[in-house]
Structure formats: structure tokens, C-alpha cells
Amino acid sequence: MTTVVELEIPADRLGAARTFDRVPAFECQIGGMIGDSPPLVWVSGPNRETVHEALTQDPSVDVIASLTGSNRGGGTAETDDQERWLFRLEFGDGIKLFQQIVTENDGAILAACGKNGTWAVKLLFHDRGALSECYALFEQYDFNVEVTRLTGLDDFSSAQTPLTQTQYETICKAHELGYFDIPRQITLKELAAELDVSHQALSERLRRCHSALVSAELTDRMQPTAIDP
């Protein structure tokens, strides 16, 4: 049975611990980690310069690029603490090992967010046995994970995800057939034939999936979009 498990992991086991220590108000959100490309990460804190400096000095993080920001307030200095900024970050060995364990056990990282020195991570598995193997490895490598929620996805409408149902089914099939593996086990053309859609339509759908996963707000209020684009 397809299962979503939500975990909490101390930052000193996963990554960015020094940034959390230096900037207590620091928060970050990753919409999803697909492949081994450095992910896009929304971050917030007292101001952009403080956050950037802390990330730069954190040995578990490399700042690849500082991208556009999103102002939640009014765009003035007085509301700077209500802003968030988009970075592309290369994480260190902790997150890379964590991602490797999940991938090698046929799981997927749907989302991750960091706050108050703790990472909250949402994982998807198509088999409970694979989830058990993955959890055993988390314990073996001392990730100190705490399971906070375990949800079966027999009823899709009960799942919390930024994806539409079609997008969700597409990305699950792509993951199942090894499209995101390195090297890939199936080409985009072969995957399109498997899903009975055009090459172009599938390419656009996967881009929308990726965009939704990396930019969605990671809150329990998220629900599947009712109508597919």
C-alpha cells in the first residue's frame, strides 16, 4: 500500500545546524528533491544578509545561487522580517546520505522544511516493507528520526499534496519506472508511451510537477487541486 510518512529529524543529524544556531529565526522550505540537482529552497529570517552570511559560513551547506525573493509584507524595511528569499543550495553529507537511503529503498522525498533546529520531512513509499527497511537504516546511521504521522493513500483525496491527481499519478509512475534514477531506466519518450500521452504533454506535466513540489507552501492546509490544467 502506498504510504506517506512524516518525520522529524534534528538539524545536527541532517544539515544546516550551524545556520539554525546562528539565526534562531531561520526557516527553510524545500518542495521536493528530484534527482541529485541542488534544490530550490525558500528561506526566511531577520533579513536576507544575515541569512545569506549564515548559510555561507555553514559547513553543511553551499550557496549555489541567491535568487528572487517574495515579499509577504509591504516591501519596506519595517516588514523585512516578513519576507522570504529563494536560494539554490547544495546540502552536505547528512542530507545526501538521507536522500540516498530513501531512493535506494524505492521512496521519494515529497517535501522538507526546517524550523527551530529541526527538519520536518515527508516521504512517500509504495510498499510498507521498503519503509521498514528505510527506517532501519535511519536508525543504523543515527539520524534520530521521530515518526510524527503515517498515512495510507488508498483514498487520494485524503492525501495532502500540492499536486493534482493526474500530476501525482504521473510522477509516481515516473518514479516507479526509474525515470528519476541515475542513470535513467526509462526515457521520456518511453514513459510518454506508457502513460499514453504525447512527449510534449508529458514534458510539460513533469515540469509542472517539479514546479509545484519546489515552490508549494509546506503546511497541513494544502489539498489537491480539484481541476487539472
Salt bridges, closest charged atoms under 4 A:
GLU6 OE2 - ARG149 NH1 3.84
GLU27 OE2 - LYS115 NZ 3.97
GLU90 OE2 - LYS96 NZ 3.13
GLU176 OE1 - LYS173 NZ 3.81
GLU217 OE2 - ARG72 NH2 3.86
GLU217 OE2 - ARG84 NH1 2.58
